[in-house]
Amino acid sequence: MIPNQWYPILRTDDIKRDAPTGVRRMGEELVLWRDLDGNLVCQSARCPHKGANLADGRLVGNSVACPYHGFRFGTDGACRLVPALGSEGRVPASLRVDTYEVREKYDLVWLWWGDKRANLPEIELPHELAEHPRPYETITFSRPVHYTRYIESLLEFYHVTFVHRDHWANIIDYTFMYGSWCKLWMDGRERYIAANKIVNHRVDVEGTIIRNTFDQREEGNPSNSWHFNLIYQAPSMTHVKQGLLEVTTWLVPIDEHHTQAIMRLYEYPLLRTMVPVKPLRPLILRLSLMMEQYVQDQQDNDIMARQEPKASERGVNKFIAVDEMNAKYLQMRYRLKAEARAEAEAR
């Protein structure tokens, strides 16, 4: 797990309104809750008294109460009340839970996993996504695989002609992504399986963002060719654009053996024409995401679950190196901003 990074740990809609929300991320049990002003709080979920999980407790004013003995912990993590001692009882200063920095942006909850700092870096997405004009739907689910293997699977898209060729549900891909109009799109599966060779491959690096484009083509038949645009942003985001498909997935470690996927599908360009009733379009996107979860992604997971080693050795080394790259990139950005401010003031 790469330290000193922002990780999206769940959707903002996943936060309960009147009760604590529990998640396991980065190998830690966490509890999230809102104070009376609506501010989001994220803390270690283990009560320091007997180890009960605070996510099973309840909210009392600006505190979360342990379900076991009612110890109350405030927004700063300090224990405010031990009911067995009474309202005037002295609470030891050491009785507290860790509090983590969290932010809400892009309809996600982001956790800062790293050193405590006075100034944290901004949460930014590649401009293709930050400025994306289309509506989207988002789902989340977990898989029993290491997150480095999961990231690999979504970035090397040339596995699709081998892993996804046989399930009946893939007929949708065959028809809309690979079929040709001259044969009424009935030749999709044949063209899908034949397009194996990778050509016109290009990789560009910008800070912590890697952009990768290539064509997947049938050897000897340039007309059977499909263009892919892939984006990886450290530490956990992948974005795939191919034809009608455009999907962003954040892959966040639950622990060393499990990964939480947050998958976002953008509205297809032709969906407004195909489905003129606006309220139905989010339903179509959600059904598409569910098909991805239970068919294509499950097929990938069946392969990943049996890979050895469980974590990508090359990927782990690469991701560890990203922290250094990220630090240098942020230092450069801060220096450029400071120089720009100084130049503006000089004028």
N, C-alpha and C positions, 0 to 999 in steps of 0.2 A: 504494500500500500504506500503510495507516494505521499510523504508528509508535506505540510505547508501548501495545501491546495483547498479550493472550494469543491465540495462534492454535493450534488443534488441527492437528497436522501428520500424524498417523497414529494407528492404533489401537495400544493397548498390546500386543495379540497380534502385531503386525507386527514387534516388536523380536526379533531373533534371540537365542537364549540363549548360544551359544558363539562368536559371530562378530559383527563390526561390521555395522551396518545403514546403508545409504546412502539418502538422499533428496535431492531438489532442492526447496527451498522458498524463497519470498521472493527468488528470483533467485540463491540461494546453494546450493552443494553442501555438504551436511551429513553428518556421520557420528554415529551414536548407538550406544552400547554400555553394558554394565553392568559395574561394578567388582566386586570379589570379595565385597562386601557386598550386591550386588544393586541398588545405587544407579544411576540412569540418568544418563549423561553425554552431552551434545550438543556437538559441536565442528565447526569448519570442516574440511571434508574434504580441503582442498588441503594437501599436505605442503609446507612452506616450502623444502625442499631442491630438489626437481626438479618439484614440482607434481603428483606422483602422487596418486591418490584413496585416502585412508586406508580408505574403505569396502571396498576390494579387499584390504585387509591382514588381519591376524589379531590376536586378543587374547593378550597375554602378561602374566599377573598383573594388576596394576592399570594397564595401559597398552595402547594400541593401536599396533601395529607397521605401518609403511609397507610396502607390498608390493614396493617398488623396491629400497631399500637397508637396510630393517630399522630405520630410526629409530623410537624408541619415545617416545610422548607420554603423559604422565600425565593424571590427572583434572583438573588445573588448567591443562592445555594446554602445560606446559613439556616440552621434550625431555629425557628421562631417560637416553638412551643413543644413541650413534652407534657401531654395531658396528665400523666401519672404524677408529675411534680406540681401540678396546679398552675394557675395563671401567674403566680408570683415566683415560681420555681426558677432556679438559676440553670441556664442551659450552657453547657461547655462550648467554648468558641470552636473547638475542634470538631464538633458535631455538625458536619456540613456535607454537601454533595458537590461534585464538580459541575461547573456551568460552562457551556460551549457557546461560541459565537454562531449565530444563525442569521440568515437573511432570506427575504422572500422576493423573488424576481423570476420573470418569465413563467409564472404560474407554478413555480417549484420552490421547495424549501432547501436552502443551501447550507451545509455545515462546513465551518472552517476546521479542517483537521490538521493541526500543527501548533507551532509555537504561539504563545500569547504575544500580541504585538499592539502597539498603540495605534498604528495605522495599517489596516488590512487592505490588500489589493481589491480593485473593483471586480465584480462578477461580470464578465463579458463573454458574449458568444461571437463566433465568426459572423461577419457582416451579412452573409447569405441568410443566416437564421435570425439575427437581431432585427433585420429589416424585412423579414419574410411577410408578404402581404396576405397569404392565404389563411383561412381558418384551419383549425386543427383539433384533433381529439387525442387524448393521452390515456394510456393504461399502464399499469405496473404489475409485475409478477416476479417470482424468484425462480432460480435454477440452481441445482446442486453442482455447480462447476466453478472453477477459479476464474476471476474476472479477466485475467490476461488471455485465457483461452477464448473467452466470449468475445473480447474485443477483436482478436485475430479472426474469428469466424465471420464477423460483420465487415471486416475490412478486406478480406481476400474473397471477393464475390465470385471468383471463377470456380467455386465449388458447386454452384447452383445446378449446373447441368448434370452432376453426378448424384448429389444428395436429394434433389427435389424432382426427380423425373417420374416417379411411379405413383404418387398419391393422387387419388381422383380429384382432390380439391385444387391441385395445381393446373387443372384445365383452365382456370381463370387466367393464370399467367400465360399459358400457351396461347390462349385466344387473344387477349388484349395486349400482350407485350411482344409476342414473337410471331403470331400468325400474319399472313399476307392477305391483302384485300382481294387479290386476283383469284385466290382459292377459298374465298369466303372465310378466311382465318382458320380453316380446318387443318392447315399444315403446321400449326403452331408447335406441337410436340416434336415433330420431326426436325424442324428448324432449331428448336430449343436445344435438343440433344446434340445436334451437329456443330453448334457454335462453341468451340473449345479453345481456340488459339487466342492468346492475348497479344494485341498489337497496339502501336501508337501510345505506349505507356509513358506517363510523365508524372513526376513528383515535384511539388513546390513546398518549401518550408517557410513559415512566417511566424516567428516567435514559438509558441507552443502549439501551433496549428500546422497540420500536414494535409495538403491537398493532393489527391491522387486521381488521375484520369486515365482511362484506357478504353479500348474497344475489344469486345469479345466477338470473335469472328469465326465463321466456318472456313477452314483452310481450303483455298482454291475457289472460294465463292464470296467475293467481297460484298455482294449484295445482302448476304445473311450476316449482318453486323449490328452490334448493339453497344451503344456508348454509355459508359458509367462515369459518374462524378462522385468521388468519395472524399469525406472530410473527417479527419481525426483531430480532436482537441484534447490535450492532456488535462486531467488525468483519465477521463472516463467517457468522453462523448464520441459517437460515430454518427455520420450523416450519409445517407445513400440517396442518390438521385439517378433514376434510370427510367426513361420513358415517362409513363404515367405515375410511377412510384416515386415518392419522396418521403423519407422517414428518418427521424432522428431518434437515437437510442442512447441513453446514459446508462452505463454499467457500473454499479456501485458495489463495493465489497460489503457483504453482510458479515462474513468472516473469511477465513482462509479456504473454506470449502463451499461457500454459497455466494451467489451474486443476485442483487436486485436489479432488474431491468425496468427502466422507465422509458416507454416507447411512445413516440408521438408521430402520428400520421397526418400529413397535410392534405387538404381537399384537392381532389383530382381536377385538372383544368376543365375537363368536360362534364364534371358532375352537375354543375348548375343547369346545363342543357338536358342531361339525362334525367335529373331529379329536380324539376322546377319547384317543388314544394320545399321551401327552405328548412322547416323543422325536421324533415326526414333526412337531410344530408348528414348531420352529425351521427345519426343512427347508422347510416351506410359506412361511415368512417370507423365507427366503433365495431361494427360487424367485421370489417376488413381487418382491424387490429386483432380481433379475437381469432380470426382464421390464421393470421400470422402467428399468434401465440400458440394455438393448439395444433397447427399443421407444420408450416415451414420452420418456425423456431424450434418446435419440438423435435423435428427431424435433425436439425443442427445439434440440439442438446444430446440426442441419442449418440451422436458421434463424439462430441466433446467429453461426455461422461466416461468414455472408455479410452481417451487419449492418455499417453504416458510420456513424460511426467505430467502430473495434474496441472501444474503451472508452467507457462511457457518460459523456458530458461532464457531464450533470446528476448522475449517480451519483457520479463522482469528486469533484466539488465538495462534494456532500452528505457523502461518507465522510470527506473531509479535515476538514470541520467537526465531525465526530463526535469527533475527538480532543480538541478544546477542550471539548465538551460532557461527554465522559467525565472529563476532569480536574476540571471544576467539580463533577460529580456525586460523584466520589470524595472531593474535599475536603469537601463537605457531609457525607458519610457519616462520615468520620473525625472531623469536628467534633462531630457528634451523638453518636458513640460516646464521645468524650472527655468531653463534657458529662454523659452518662449515668454514666460511671465516677466523675466528680467528685461528682455528686449522690449516688451510692451510698456513696462514702467519707464524705461529709458526714454521712450518717445514722448 
